Amino acid sequence: MEKDSEKKFEVFNSFGQQTNNFCWTLDKPESTIIFGSTLTKKFPDLSILLLHGPLGAGKTTLVKGIAKSLGINETITSPTFPLSQHYPSGSPPLIHIDLYRIDQAKAANEFFLQEEEELKAMGGLMVVEWPERLSLSLSDAWRGKLDYASNNQTRLFQLFPPFDKANNLSTSSR
């Protein structure tokens, strides 16, 4: 059986850099968790991650790995109905929000800005699912895109650093 650290090393050595973004193939939920648990170590300046992807692509599974890397032992669930989950025990604390149920950009923006204010006070990390509901310019945020591969059995994850105009994923679909 492989050691967890060997798996982490393998996941991060499998990335390919394409222009200014990174791309990984994740073959199962366990790989997505391992990837998430290594993401905050590989990119320590990550404070806001806007996580794009269709339903069921593994966004919350990725957040489970991120939470693990922050020392959070609580069960991580999708905040689709409560809209946000706060994990103050993490190092740094984690705020996980899901904007799927907010239809209007103005309401999504207001909610995000309230959560961002709390994030700054906590000095934490925020992961935002369904950021396309926002109409804000968030040039300091990292952007992640998690999607099904053509075989529908693996996932592709692309990571875009802040201020990457060449590969800008708009926060708004409006």
C-alpha positions as CSV (number, residue, x, y, z in Angstrom):
1,M,0.0,0.0,0.0
2,E,1.4,3.4,-1.0
3,K,2.1,6.0,1.7
4,D,-0.2,9.0,1.7
5,S,2.9,11.3,1.1
6,E,3.9,9.2,-2.0
7,K,0.4,9.7,-3.4
8,K,0.6,13.4,-2.8
9,F,3.9,13.6,-4.6
10,E,2.5,11.6,-7.5
11,V,-0.5,13.8,-7.9
12,F,1.5,17.0,-8.0
13,N,4.2,15.6,-10.3
14,S,1.5,14.7,-12.8
15,F,0.6,18.3,-13.6
16,G,1.3,20.0,-16.9
17,Q,1.8,23.7,-17.2
18,Q,-0.1,25.2,-20.1
19,T,0.7,28.9,-20.5
20,N,0.0,30.3,-17.1
21,N,-2.3,27.7,-15.7
22,F,-1.9,24.2,-14.3
23,C,-3.9,21.1,-15.3
24,W,-4.3,17.8,-13.4
25,T,-6.2,14.6,-14.1
26,L,-8.0,13.1,-11.1
27,D,-9.0,9.5,-11.6
28,K,-11.2,8.9,-8.5
29,P,-12.6,10.8,-5.5
30,E,-9.6,9.7,-3.3
31,S,-7.3,11.4,-5.9
32,T,-9.4,14.6,-5.6
33,I,-9.1,14.6,-1.8
34,I,-5.4,14.0,-2.0
35,F,-5.0,16.7,-4.5
36,G,-7.0,19.2,-2.4
37,S,-5.0,18.3,0.7
38,T,-1.8,19.2,-1.2
39,L,-3.1,22.3,-3.0
40,T,-2.8,24.6,0.0
41,K,0.8,23.5,0.5
42,K,1.8,23.9,-3.1
43,F,0.1,27.3,-3.4
44,P,0.4,28.9,0.1
45,D,-0.8,32.3,-1.0
46,L,-4.2,30.9,-1.9
47,S,-6.8,32.9,0.1
48,I,-9.8,32.8,-2.2
49,L,-10.5,30.0,-4.6
50,L,-13.4,30.4,-7.1
51,L,-14.4,26.8,-8.0
52,H,-16.2,26.3,-11.3
53,G,-17.7,23.0,-12.4
54,P,-20.9,21.3,-13.2
55,L,-23.1,19.4,-10.6
56,G,-21.3,16.3,-9.4
57,A,-17.9,17.2,-10.8
58,G,-16.2,16.9,-7.3
59,K,-16.1,20.5,-6.0
60,T,-17.1,19.5,-2.5
61,T,-14.8,16.5,-2.6
62,L,-11.9,18.9,-3.5
63,V,-12.9,21.0,-0.5
64,K,-12.7,17.9,1.8
65,G,-9.1,17.6,0.8
66,I,-8.4,21.3,1.4
67,A,-10.0,21.0,4.8
68,K,-7.9,18.0,5.6
69,S,-4.7,19.9,4.9
70,L,-5.9,22.7,7.2
71,G,-6.3,20.2,10.1
72,I,-10.1,20.3,10.1
73,N,-11.6,17.1,11.4
74,E,-15.2,18.0,11.0
75,T,-17.3,16.3,8.3
76,I,-17.3,18.5,5.2
77,T,-20.6,18.7,3.4
78,S,-21.9,20.9,0.5
79,P,-23.2,24.2,1.8
80,T,-25.9,24.2,-0.9
81,F,-28.7,24.8,1.5
82,P,-27.0,26.7,4.4
83,L,-25.1,28.7,1.7
84,S,-21.9,28.7,3.8
85,Q,-20.0,26.5,6.3
86,H,-17.4,28.0,8.6
87,Y,-14.6,25.9,10.0
88,P,-12.7,28.1,12.5
89,S,-10.6,25.3,13.8
90,G,-8.6,25.1,10.6
91,S,-5.1,26.5,10.3
92,P,-6.0,28.8,8.6
93,P,-9.8,28.8,9.2
94,L,-11.9,27.8,6.2
95,I,-15.1,29.3,4.8
96,H,-16.8,27.2,2.2
97,I,-19.7,28.9,0.3
98,D,-22.0,27.7,-2.4
99,L,-23.9,30.3,-4.5
100,Y,-25.9,27.7,-6.5
101,R,-29.2,28.7,-4.9
102,I,-28.8,32.5,-5.3
103,D,-30.2,33.5,-8.6
104,Q,-29.6,37.2,-8.6
105,A,-26.1,38.6,-8.9
106,K,-26.8,41.5,-6.5
107,A,-27.8,39.1,-3.7
108,A,-24.8,36.8,-4.5
109,N,-22.4,39.8,-4.4
110,E,-23.8,41.0,-1.1
111,F,-23.5,37.5,0.4
112,F,-20.0,37.1,-0.9
113,L,-18.8,40.5,0.4
114,Q,-20.2,39.7,3.9
115,E,-18.3,36.4,3.9
116,E,-15.2,38.0,2.5
117,E,-15.3,40.6,5.4
118,E,-15.4,37.7,7.9
119,L,-12.6,35.9,6.0
120,K,-10.3,38.9,6.3
121,A,-11.1,39.2,10.0
122,M,-10.3,35.5,10.5
123,G,-7.2,35.5,8.2
124,G,-8.6,32.4,6.5
125,L,-9.2,30.7,3.2
126,M,-12.4,30.8,1.3
127,V,-13.6,28.4,-1.4
128,V,-16.6,29.5,-3.5
129,E,-18.7,27.0,-5.5
130,W,-20.7,28.5,-8.3
131,P,-18.8,31.8,-8.5
132,E,-20.5,32.5,-11.9
133,R,-23.4,33.8,-9.9
134,L,-21.3,36.8,-8.9
135,S,-20.9,39.9,-11.0
136,L,-17.8,41.2,-9.1
137,S,-14.4,41.7,-10.4
138,L,-12.2,39.4,-8.3
139,S,-8.8,39.8,-9.8
140,D,-7.0,38.7,-6.6
141,A,-8.8,35.3,-6.5
142,W,-7.5,32.0,-7.7
143,R,-9.8,30.2,-10.1
144,G,-10.3,26.5,-10.4
145,K,-12.2,24.6,-13.0
146,L,-13.2,21.0,-12.3
147,D,-14.9,19.2,-15.1
148,Y,-15.6,15.7,-16.4
149,A,-13.0,14.3,-18.9
150,S,-14.3,12.9,-22.2
151,N,-14.5,9.4,-20.7
152,N,-16.8,10.7,-17.8
153,Q,-14.7,8.6,-15.4
154,T,-11.9,11.0,-14.6
155,R,-12.0,14.7,-13.8
156,L,-9.8,17.5,-15.1
157,F,-8.8,20.3,-12.8
158,Q,-7.3,23.5,-14.1
159,L,-5.9,26.1,-11.8
160,F,-5.6,29.8,-12.8
161,P,-3.5,32.2,-10.7
162,P,-4.8,35.7,-9.9
163,F,-4.4,38.4,-12.5
164,D,-4.2,35.8,-15.3
165,K,-5.9,37.8,-18.1
166,A,-5.0,35.2,-20.8
167,N,-7.1,32.5,-19.1
168,N,-9.6,34.6,-17.2
169,L,-12.7,32.7,-16.1
170,S,-15.4,35.2,-15.6
171,T,-17.1,35.2,-12.3
172,S,-20.3,36.2,-14.0
173,S,-22.4,34.5,-16.7
174,R,-24.5,37.6,-17.0
